[in-house]
Amino acid sequence: MRGAVPDLISAVPVATRLPGVLLDDDLFVRFASAFDQTFAPVYSTLDCLQAYVDPALAPDDFLQWLTGWVGLEPDERWSTERTRTVIASMASVHRWRGTVRGVREAVQLVVDGEVEVTESGGVVASLTPATTPPGDARPWLHVLVRVADASAVDVRGLDAVVGNVKPAHVPHTCEIQEVDQ
């Protein structure tokens, strides 16, 4: 957990900003200086805010919170470096969110294996009126993951990743297939 830093010095001491007439009163200067202990962590956090949201620089305990920002559930089995890589990569995957490519890339980030995504949709352009659109009338999405060790895959986490990157109205299924390598 984030906590107070002992003896943290404020970047903007309150006592130095007092009007000249108040600087002559030693008691008031010491009283105003007491606020520095309260304000110092606030200034420090605001000054370093970009480091908290940068996966390469964020404190280890803050990474778990960042996984939620990119639509993932933290996986305790991941190393700190893998968590940093997944968070950083997931940000670029979001531009493909809702597409087969986006689902495949998101799943590949969290599962070590081959990912195959099939879905019911399709797009067609036609100059002929009443052209039958491709795909099924009822939407569906299926994710097949082929891995060497099926027990190493967090099924709940995989389902959550797919749920976060697919179109909201499309029901999905996930299948894990163990293959010999």
N, C-alpha and C positions, 0 to 999 in steps of 0.2 A: 504494500500500500504506500501511497505517497505520504510523506510526513514532513514535519518541520525540519529545517536544516539548522543545527545549532550555530549560534553566533553569526547568522546571516546578516550582512550589512545592507541597508536599504540604498537603492540607487538614487533615491530622491528623499534625503532626510528631511523630516518635517521641521525640525528646529532651524535649519539654515534658510528656510523660506518664511520665517516669521518677520513681521515688521520690526524695524530697528528699535522702536520704543519697548517692545516685548523682549528683545534680546538682553536687556539689562537685568531682567528678573530671572535669577538663577533657578528658582523653583519652577517657574513656568517653562523655562527651556528644558529642564529635566522631565517635566510632565509631558511636554510635546514630544520629546525624544522617545517616550514610552510607546508612542504610536508606531514608531519605526519597526518595532518587533512584529506588529500586526501587519503592516503594509509591505514589509520586505518580501515575504513569500508571494504576495500578489504581484508585485513588480517583477520578481524573478520569473514567475510562471508566464506572465504576459510577454516578457522579453524573450523567453525561450519557447513560446508556443509552437513555432514551426518545427522544433525538434520533437515535440510530443506527437505530432501527426505525421512525421516522416518515418516510415517503417524502418529505415536504415539507422535512425538515430533514437527512436523512442525507447524509453526504459523498458526492460523486459516485462515488468508487471503491467505496463500500459498496452502492450501488444494484444493482450486478450480483449481489451476494449476495442481496439482498432479492427479486429476481425469482424466485429459486428457492424462497423461502418461500411465494410465492403460486402456485406451480405453473407458472411460465413459464421459458422459456429466454431469456437476454438477447439482444437483437438489436442488434448494433453500429451499425446504420443509424439507430436511434432517437436523437433528441436527448435531452439530459438531462431536459428538461421533459416530453417525451413519456413517457420511462421513469417519471418520478415520477407522472404522471397514470395510466398503465396500472397501476402497482403499487397506487396508492390505490384505483382503481376495481375492481381484481381482488378486493380483500378483500370488497367487497359482492357481487360475482358468486358468491362461494363459497356463499352461502346457497341458491343455485339449482343448485348442482353436481349433476350426474347427471340434469338435466332438459333438455328441448329449449330452454327459455328460457336456462338456464345456459350451454349450449353456444353458442347464438347470441350472447349478450352477451359471452362470453369471446372469441369469434372477432372480433366487431365491434371489440373493444378493440385488437386487434393487426393488423387488416386494414382498409384504407380502401376499403370497397365494400359492396355489398348481400350479406347472408348469408341463405341459406335452409337450414333443417335439416329433414330428413325422417327418420322412424324407424319401426320395426316395431311398437312397443308400442301399448297402448291400455288403457283402464280402463272397466269397466262395473259398474253396480250393478243387481242383479235380485232379485226375490222368487221367481223361478221357478228351481227346481233345474236343474242341467246346462245352463245358458245358455252358448252358445258365446261365448268371450271374443273381443274384437276384436283386430286385429293379426295378425302372423305368428307361427308357432310358433318360428321361428328368429329370434333378435334381430339387428338390423342398424341402422346409423346412417349417414346420408349428409349431408355438408356441401357445399353448393354456394356458391361465392363468386364474385360478379360484380364485376369490377374493370375500370378503364380500361386499366391496364398490368399484364398478368399477370407480366411479368418482375420487377416490384417486390415481388412476394409471395414471402416465404421459405416454400417448401413444407414443408421439414423443420420449421420453427418452427410453422407452422399445424397440421401433423400432431401435433406434441407438445402444443400447447394443447388440441386436441380430445381427445387421449389422456388428458390430465390432468383434464378436467372431465366426461367422459362416464362412465357406469357401467362398471366394470372388465370385466364379462363380455360387453359388447356390442362386436363388431367394427365398425370404422368405415372409411369412405372419404372422401376429400376431393377435390373437383373445383374447378378454377379456370377460370372462363370470362371471356374478354376481351369487353367490350361497348363500343360507341361511345357517347360522352357528348357 
